[in-house]
Amino acid sequence: MTKTGADYAWFEDDFPDIAEAYCFTLVRDLSPTELTSRLEARPEAPLQGISAVVEATFAQYDLEQDRQLVAMTTVGTWTLLIEPNGYLGVTEERALPASAGTSWVSHFTNINAVGTFLWAEDQVLRLCFDPMFPDDRWGAEPDELLDVMRRIGFHLEVEDPEPDFSPQAAFALAEHLTGVAVTPALLRDTTFTCATVRIR
């Protein structure tokens, strides 16, 4: 059964340090090492758990403001790439070339509640929108997932919905497209492969 935004309500409660600003990306059939190479990233020491990743991200900013720390792990045939306070995964000029020959599903939000959901296949942007404003969509197939989006909890043609699980619904839509569920245990217990990517 399709998950909904409400099924990811735990994220903000359990992981407040990253929940206010993050980018989660899923890439099919590329290992963390291959993804590091594709992003022209610099390998860094692995880190255990998302709390350590968040702490290292802000330490990294103090050292090099032009590089973003990313944490990666393999989940089935997908690599999950996490950026605390980052947005590389939804930056079209980086994401689309990196999606060559594969699927790329990414969602981002920042401290100002600005967000982006991006789905690309082999350098073609299939769908892009702000989860808070799902009526404004673009890409090659902007309406392909409308029925799924409604079931998941995106409030189409509705102003000021209550309750509003729009940011959490992005996790559910990513899971629908990839089959990968982000779980508390995955975030808490994983030893992540890490790298830094130049962002300027």
C-alpha positions in Angstrom: 0.0 0.0 0.0 1.2 3.5 -0.9 2.7 5.4 2.1 1.4 8.9 2.8 3.0 12.0 4.2 1.5 11.2 7.6 3.6 8.0 7.6 6.7 10.2 7.6 5.6 12.5 10.4 8.3 10.9 12.7 11.0 12.6 10.7 10.6 16.1 12.1 10.1 14.8 15.6 12.9 12.3 15.7 15.5 14.1 13.7 15.0 17.9 14.3 18.7 18.7 13.6 18.3 17.7 9.9 14.6 18.1 9.4 14.7 21.9 9.1 17.0 21.9 6.1 18.0 18.8 3.9 18.2 17.2 0.5 17.5 13.5 0.1 18.4 11.9 -3.3 18.0 8.3 -4.6 20.0 7.2 -7.6 19.4 3.8 -9.2 22.2 1.3 -10.1 25.1 3.5 -9.0 27.2 2.6 -6.0 28.3 5.3 -3.6 31.8 5.1 -5.2 30.4 5.5 -8.7 28.2 8.4 -7.5 31.2 10.1 -5.8 33.1 9.9 -9.1 30.1 11.1 -11.2 29.7 14.2 -8.9 33.5 14.8 -9.0 33.4 14.6 -5.2 36.3 14.1 -2.8 36.0 11.0 -0.6 35.9 11.7 3.2 36.0 9.5 6.3 32.8 7.4 6.8 30.4 8.5 9.6 28.0 6.5 11.8 24.5 7.9 12.0 22.8 11.0 10.7 23.6 13.0 13.8 27.3 12.6 13.1 26.7 13.6 9.5 24.9 16.8 10.5 27.7 17.7 12.9 30.4 17.1 10.3 28.5 19.1 7.7 28.6 22.3 9.8 32.2 21.6 10.7 32.9 21.3 7.0 31.3 24.7 6.3 33.7 26.2 8.8 36.7 24.7 6.9 35.5 25.1 3.3 32.4 27.1 2.5 32.5 26.0 -1.2 32.1 22.3 -0.5 29.0 20.3 0.7 29.4 17.2 2.7 27.2 14.3 1.4 26.5 11.0 3.1 25.7 7.9 1.0 24.5 4.3 1.6 23.2 1.5 -0.6 19.6 0.4 -0.2 18.8 -2.4 -2.6 19.7 -1.3 -6.1 19.6 2.4 -5.1 22.1 4.7 -3.5 20.6 7.2 -0.9 22.5 10.5 -0.8 21.8 12.8 2.1 22.8 16.5 2.3 22.1 18.3 5.6 21.4 21.9 4.7 22.2 21.2 1.1 20.5 21.3 -2.3 22.8 19.7 -4.9 20.3 16.9 -5.6 17.6 19.3 -6.8 20.0 21.6 -8.7 19.0 20.9 -12.3 22.4 21.7 -13.8 24.0 19.1 -11.6 21.3 16.6 -11.2 20.3 16.2 -14.9 23.9 15.4 -16.2 24.4 13.1 -13.2 21.2 11.2 -14.0 22.7 9.9 -17.3 21.6 6.2 -17.8 19.7 6.1 -14.5 16.9 7.4 -12.4 17.3 10.3 -10.0 14.7 11.2 -7.4 15.4 14.1 -5.0 13.6 16.3 -2.6 14.8 19.3 -0.6 13.6 21.8 1.9 15.2 24.7 3.7 14.7 26.6 6.9 12.4 29.0 5.1 10.1 26.1 4.0 11.2 26.5 0.4 11.2 23.1 -1.2 11.7 21.2 -4.4 10.9 17.7 -5.6 12.8 16.6 -8.7 12.5 13.4 -10.7 14.8 12.8 -13.7 15.4 9.8 -16.0 18.5 9.7 -18.1 19.0 13.5 -18.2 15.4 14.2 -18.8 13.5 16.2 -16.2 10.2 14.2 -15.7 8.7 16.2 -12.9 9.6 19.1 -10.7 7.6 21.1 -8.1 7.6 22.7 -4.7 5.9 20.3 -2.3 4.1 23.2 -0.6 2.7 24.3 -4.0 2.0 21.1 -6.0 -0.3 22.8 -8.4 2.7 24.4 -10.1 4.5 21.6 -11.8 6.9 21.4 -14.8 8.9 18.8 -16.6 8.3 16.3 -19.4 5.5 14.5 -17.5 4.1 17.0 -15.0 0.8 15.3 -14.6 1.9 11.6 -14.7 1.7 11.2 -10.9 -1.3 13.3 -10.1 -3.4 10.5 -8.7 -0.5 9.2 -6.6 0.2 12.7 -5.4 -3.3 13.1 -4.1 -3.3 9.7 -2.4 0.0 10.5 -0.7 -1.2 13.8 0.7 -0.2 16.6 -1.6 -3.0 19.2 -1.4 -3.8 19.9 -5.1 -6.4 22.7 -5.6 -6.5 23.3 -1.9 -5.4 26.4 -0.1 -4.2 26.4 3.5 -4.7 22.6 4.0 -5.0 21.3 7.6 -3.2 19.2 8.6 -0.4 19.8 6.1 2.1 17.0 5.5 3.4 18.4 2.3 7.2 18.2 3.1 6.7 14.6 4.5 4.7 13.7 1.4 7.9 14.2 -0.6 9.4 11.2 1.2 6.3 9.1 0.4 6.5 10.1 -3.3 10.2 9.3 -3.5 9.4 5.9 -1.9 6.6 5.3 -4.5 9.0 6.0 -7.3 12.0 4.0 -5.9 10.6 1.4 -3.5 13.1 2.7 -0.9 11.7 3.6 2.5 13.6 6.0 4.6 13.3 4.8 8.2 14.5 5.9 11.7 16.8 2.9 11.9 18.3 3.7 8.5 19.2 7.2 9.6 20.3 6.3 13.1 22.3 3.1 12.6 23.9 3.3 9.1 27.6 3.9 8.6 27.6 6.3 5.7 30.1 6.6 2.9 30.9 10.3 2.8 32.4 12.8 0.4 32.5 16.5 -0.2 31.2 18.1 -3.4 32.2 21.5 -4.8 29.1 23.8 -4.8 30.6 27.0 -6.1 
